[in-house]
Amino acid sequence: MFVTGTLGDSAAGLISLRRRSEMRALERRHLRPRPQVEIGLVLAERRIPTAMLDMSDGLSRDVRNLCDASGRGAHVEAGALPISRSVRRFCARTGLDPLTLALHGGEDYGLLFAVSPRKVPAVAELGKCHRIGTIVEHGYHLRTDAGVEPLPDGAWRHFGVE
């Protein structure tokens, strides 16, 4: 299972706007999202993914959306999630958890996709994709430094309040 782009930037940008933290780069990520159209077209043209969707509801929800459609589960590696330095700095300043923003923040508009094991080298050749886990028979799990736990389901609330 792979993603494009970084996770949590838009959510951090929205929080920055609400708190007037003036983290301009993150605020721009929220106000002017950049859908991953080009890489999506390359992936589709090369018929690499077996399933793909854009992430707007947050990784934890969209992993379920992707896997539920095929009756599968997922194992997500927390340490593999692409979290930008801007999000890490923002979280260090504000006391927020970058993993929480990466898992549950929405509106990043990266792509989440699954591939067959034989297509993994083709994804690696593209260089713009991050392997974040694997598709499994059933269940949703998150591996952290502390061990394996259930993947929390914290869908992004588009019009919710912080």
C-alpha positions as CSV (number, residue, x, y, z in Angstrom):
1,M,0.0,0.0,0.0
2,F,1.4,3.4,-1.1
3,V,0.6,7.1,-0.8
4,T,1.8,10.1,-2.8
5,G,2.6,13.4,-1.2
6,T,2.8,14.1,2.5
7,L,0.2,13.6,5.2
8,G,-1.2,16.1,7.7
9,D,-0.1,19.3,6.0
10,S,-3.7,20.5,5.3
11,A,-4.9,19.7,8.8
12,A,-1.9,21.5,10.3
13,G,-2.6,24.5,8.0
14,L,-6.2,24.7,9.1
15,I,-5.2,24.6,12.7
16,S,-2.6,27.3,12.0
17,L,-5.2,29.5,10.4
18,R,-7.6,29.0,13.3
19,R,-4.9,29.7,15.9
20,R,-3.3,32.5,13.8
21,S,0.0,30.7,14.1
22,E,1.2,32.1,10.8
23,M,2.6,28.9,9.4
24,R,2.2,30.2,5.8
25,A,3.4,27.1,4.0
26,L,1.0,24.8,5.8
27,E,-1.8,27.3,5.5
28,R,-1.2,27.4,1.7
29,R,-1.4,23.6,1.7
30,H,-4.9,23.8,3.2
31,L,-6.1,26.8,1.2
32,R,-4.7,25.7,-2.2
33,P,-4.5,21.9,-2.3
34,R,-2.6,20.3,-5.1
35,P,-4.3,17.1,-6.3
36,Q,-1.8,14.5,-7.4
37,V,-3.2,14.3,-11.0
38,E,0.1,13.8,-12.8
39,I,1.3,10.8,-10.8
40,G,-2.2,9.4,-10.8
41,L,-2.2,9.4,-14.6
42,V,1.2,7.8,-14.8
43,L,0.1,5.1,-12.3
44,A,-3.1,4.5,-14.2
45,E,-1.5,4.5,-17.7
46,R,1.0,1.9,-16.5
47,R,-1.7,-0.1,-14.8
48,I,0.2,-0.3,-11.6
49,P,-2.5,0.0,-8.9
50,T,-5.1,-2.7,-8.3
51,A,-7.1,0.0,-6.4
52,M,-6.6,3.7,-5.9
53,L,-8.4,6.7,-4.5
54,D,-7.6,10.3,-3.5
55,M,-7.3,10.9,0.2
56,S,-9.7,13.6,1.4
57,D,-11.1,12.0,4.5
58,G,-7.8,11.2,6.2
59,L,-5.6,8.2,5.9
60,S,-7.3,6.2,8.6
61,R,-10.7,6.5,7.0
62,D,-9.5,6.2,3.4
63,V,-7.5,3.0,4.1
64,R,-10.8,1.5,5.2
65,N,-12.6,2.9,2.1
66,L,-10.0,1.3,-0.1
67,C,-9.9,-2.1,1.7
68,D,-13.6,-2.4,2.5
69,A,-14.4,-2.4,-1.3
70,S,-12.4,-5.6,-1.7
71,G,-13.1,-7.3,1.6
72,R,-9.5,-6.9,2.9
73,G,-7.7,-5.2,5.8
74,A,-4.5,-3.3,6.1
75,H,-1.4,-3.1,8.2
76,V,0.0,0.5,8.3
77,E,3.6,1.3,9.4
78,A,3.5,4.5,11.4
79,G,7.3,5.1,10.8
80,A,6.8,5.0,7.1
81,L,4.1,7.7,6.9
82,P,5.5,10.7,5.0
83,I,5.2,13.6,7.4
84,S,6.7,16.9,6.2
85,R,9.3,18.8,8.3
86,S,6.8,21.7,8.4
87,V,4.2,19.6,10.1
88,R,6.8,18.2,12.5
89,R,8.0,21.7,13.4
90,F,4.4,23.0,13.8
91,C,3.6,20.1,16.1
92,A,6.7,20.7,18.2
93,R,5.6,24.3,18.6
94,T,2.0,23.6,19.4
95,G,2.2,20.3,21.3
96,L,0.1,18.4,18.7
97,D,1.0,14.9,17.5
98,P,2.2,14.7,13.9
99,L,1.1,11.0,13.7
100,T,-2.5,12.0,14.6
101,L,-2.5,14.7,11.9
102,A,-1.0,12.2,9.4
103,L,-3.6,9.6,10.2
104,H,-6.7,11.6,10.6
105,G,-6.1,15.0,8.9
106,G,-7.9,15.3,5.6
107,E,-7.8,17.4,2.5
108,D,-4.2,16.5,1.6
109,Y,-5.4,15.1,-1.8
110,G,-2.6,12.6,-2.1
111,L,-3.3,9.3,-3.6
112,L,-3.7,6.0,-1.7
113,F,-3.2,2.9,-3.7
114,A,-2.6,-0.8,-3.5
115,V,-0.5,-2.9,-5.9
116,S,0.2,-6.6,-6.4
117,P,3.6,-7.7,-5.0
118,R,5.0,-8.0,-8.5
119,K,4.3,-4.3,-9.2
120,V,6.2,-3.0,-6.2
121,P,9.4,-2.5,-8.2
122,A,7.5,-0.4,-10.8
123,V,6.3,1.9,-8.0
124,A,9.8,2.2,-6.7
125,E,11.0,3.4,-10.2
126,L,8.6,6.3,-10.0
127,G,10.2,7.7,-6.9
128,K,7.2,9.9,-5.8
129,C,5.4,7.2,-3.8
130,H,5.8,6.1,-0.2
131,R,5.2,2.6,0.9
132,I,3.2,2.8,4.1
133,G,2.1,-0.8,4.7
134,T,0.5,-3.9,3.3
135,I,-2.9,-5.2,2.5
136,V,-3.9,-8.1,4.7
137,E,-6.7,-10.6,4.9
138,H,-8.7,-8.7,7.5
139,G,-8.5,-6.1,10.3
140,Y,-6.8,-2.7,10.5
141,H,-3.5,-2.4,12.4
142,L,-0.9,0.2,13.0
143,R,2.7,-0.6,13.9
144,T,4.3,2.0,16.1
145,D,7.5,1.9,18.1
146,A,5.4,0.5,21.0
147,G,4.1,-2.4,18.9
148,V,1.0,-3.3,16.9
149,E,-2.3,-1.8,17.8
150,P,-5.7,-1.4,16.1
151,L,-5.6,1.4,13.5
152,P,-7.8,4.1,15.0
153,D,-10.7,5.3,12.8
154,G,-10.6,9.1,13.1
155,A,-12.2,10.3,9.9
156,W,-11.6,13.9,9.0
157,R,-14.6,16.1,9.7
158,H,-14.7,18.6,6.8
159,F,-16.8,21.1,8.7
160,G,-15.9,20.0,12.2
161,V,-14.5,22.1,15.0
162,E,-11.0,21.6,16.4
